[in-house]
Amino acid sequence: MNAETLLASSVQDPEIRPLLDRAVAGERLTQAEGVRLLQSHDLLAIGRAADQVARRLHPESYRTYNIDRNINYTNVCAAVCDFCAFYRKTGDTDAYVLTRDELYRKIEETIALGGDQILLQGGNHPSLKLEWYEELLRDLRSRYPQVNLHAFSASEVWHLHKLSKLPLEEVLGRLQAAGLGSLPGGGAEILVDRVRAEITINKVMTEEWLQVHRVWHRLGGKSTCTMMFGHVETLAERIEHLERLRQLQDETNGFTAFICWTFQPEHTEMAHVPPVGAFEYLKTQAVARLYLQNIPNIQSSWVTQGLKVGQLALFFGANDMGSLMIEENVVSAAGTVHHLTLDEIRGAIVEAGFVPRQRNVFYQLLDAPSLV
């Protein structure tokens, strides 16, 4: 039985079959078609189509992962996000800015574990100036030239742009010159202003988030893009988010990967929102793979879903298991406690029938192929 016949035989919702056939053939879905897929409960058919697209884009025998550490250099933030259990205000007793020695220790531990990257993010700190960030990057780049500094969300960059009263191009250019290697996709949540206005205050809005990445791409930089879903957004707004990413990728081709995860409500101001589960996660990721055919890589989100669902995501459009993530503080502050070892990540890839390969943020392979 060939792939097309297998897909046809698996479809329980006949209305979505022509949409899946078109997506598998490489055609673009419209926003209305994306919404129709999210409305469907035919998870297996949607997943199978996403898997076919992933295998067409990535016919290689391996699936990838990377080793990095998410260092939150500060938890002080001028924004107020109802979905965040991590941020603190300047006067809070547990507010902090990490010392340079603490940063060095964390980076050296990462290097010792085979890591090549630091994901460096904090809040919109009200008093740290652009020069502070430049000096930090220069210091870390000179001490650890082998480590990529995947740093500062679009919200942080936009905040620096407003705080410094300098053009965004100048802010990003100075950060790049100081050692910024790539830009993470954090802070996107849902790229629809209605949603953003409902769940956050004093934070970057949709066009501003997109403009930070647009300018970074124009400077020759690469970045990832993300979506945090399962809170106040509608299905149509999830697709609007994907559409905005697809349009920007058409314009700049600067996104290396897309990562989505489910909102973790525990300990947040939105604890009353019932969490969505693995079914919705897998379906949304699969639809993203079908919709974002111009973004080459999809990362699994085992951090929020756990090992088995994270592994299953490799059959629902993902071609990457994401990061070992030696340290993670923001999602875990909201109650998520999934932690995996490197052996568990590699073992999950092997169990799924692939060869595990370590890569960097630019999806360049860093190792020789191995089965264990």
C-alpha positions, 0 to 999 in steps of 0.5 A, a space after each residue: 500500500 503506497 502512502 497516498 492509499 494509506 492516507 486515503 484509507 485513514 481519513 475518517 472525516 471525508 471533508 478534509 481529505 482533499 485538503 490533506 491531499 493538496 498539502 501532501 502534494 506541496 500545495 498551500 492551505 488557505 486560512 479557512 482550510 487551516 481552520 477546518 483542519 483544526 476543527 476536525 477530530 480526525 487526528 490520525 489522518 491529519 498526523 499521517 499527512 503531516 508525517 508525509 510532508 515531514 518525510 518529503 522535506 526530510 527524507 534523511 534517515 536521521 532526526 535531530 536534537 541539540 544540547 543547550 541551556 536556557 539561562 534566564 539572566 533576570 526574572 525582572 520584567 516591566 511587562 505583566 503577562 497573565 500566563 507567566 508565573 516566572 516574572 518579578 518586579 524590581 522590588 520583589 524579594 526574589 527578583 534577581 539579575 545573575 552575576 557574571 560568575 553564575 553565568 560562567 558556571 552555567 555555560 561551562 557546565 553546558 560545554 562539559 555536557 557537549 553543548 554548543 549554545 546558550 539560550 539567553 532570555 530574561 524579562 523586559 528589565 526596566 533599567 538595564 541599558 543597551 550598553 549592559 547587553 553589549 558588554 555581556 555579549 562581548 564578554 561571553 563571546 570572548 570567553 566562549 567563542 565556540 558557544 552560539 549566543 541564541 539570545 533575547 526574545 523579540 519582546 526584550 529587543 523591542 523593549 531595548 529599542 524603546 528604552 534606548 530611543 534608538 532605531 531598531 536596526 541600530 539596536 539589533 546591529 549593535 547586539 549582532 556586532 557584540 556577539 549575538 548569534 541568533 534570535 529565539 522565537 519566544 514571546 510570540 504567544 499568539 500573534 493576534 493583537 486581540 489575544 495579546 491585549 487580553 493576556 498581557 500589558 506593556 509587551 510587544 504587539 504583533 507587528 512589533 514582534 514581526 518587525 524585530 525578526 524582519 529586521 534581524 533577518 535583513 541583517 543576515 541573522 537567523 531565528 526560530 519562531 514559536 506559538 504558545 496556544 490553548 488559552 484565550 485564542 480561537 482556532 481561527 486565531 491560531 491559523 492567523 498566527 501561522 499565516 503571519 509567520 508564513 508571510 514573513 518567511 516568504 519575505 525573509 526566509 530567516 526562520 530555521 524552525 517552528 516550535 509550538 507548545 500548550 499553555 501551562 496554567 498552573 501558578 499563573 493568573 490564568 489558572 482557571 483556564 483548563 489545559 489542553 492535552 496531547 490530542 490538541 497538541 499533536 493536531 496543532 503541530 501537525 496542522 502547522 507542518 501542513 501550513 508552514 511548508 516554507 519553514 524547514 524544521 518543526 521541533 517537538 515540545 517534550 518539555 510540556 508534553 513529556 517523553 512519549 508524546 514528544 516522541 510521538 510528535 516525530 510522526 505528527 510533523 516534527 523532524 527534531 526532538 528539540 533541546 536537551 535543555 539542561 535548564 528551563 525555568 519559565 515553563 517549569 514555574 507554571 508547574 511543568 516538570 518534564 526533564 529528559 536525559 541525553 540518553 532518553 532523547 537519543 533513545 526516543 529517536 532510535 525507538 521511532 526508527 531514526 538515527 539520532 544526530 546532534 545539530 546546532 541552531 542553524 541545523 548543521 550536523 555536529 556529530 558522526 551518525 550513531 545508533 545509540 
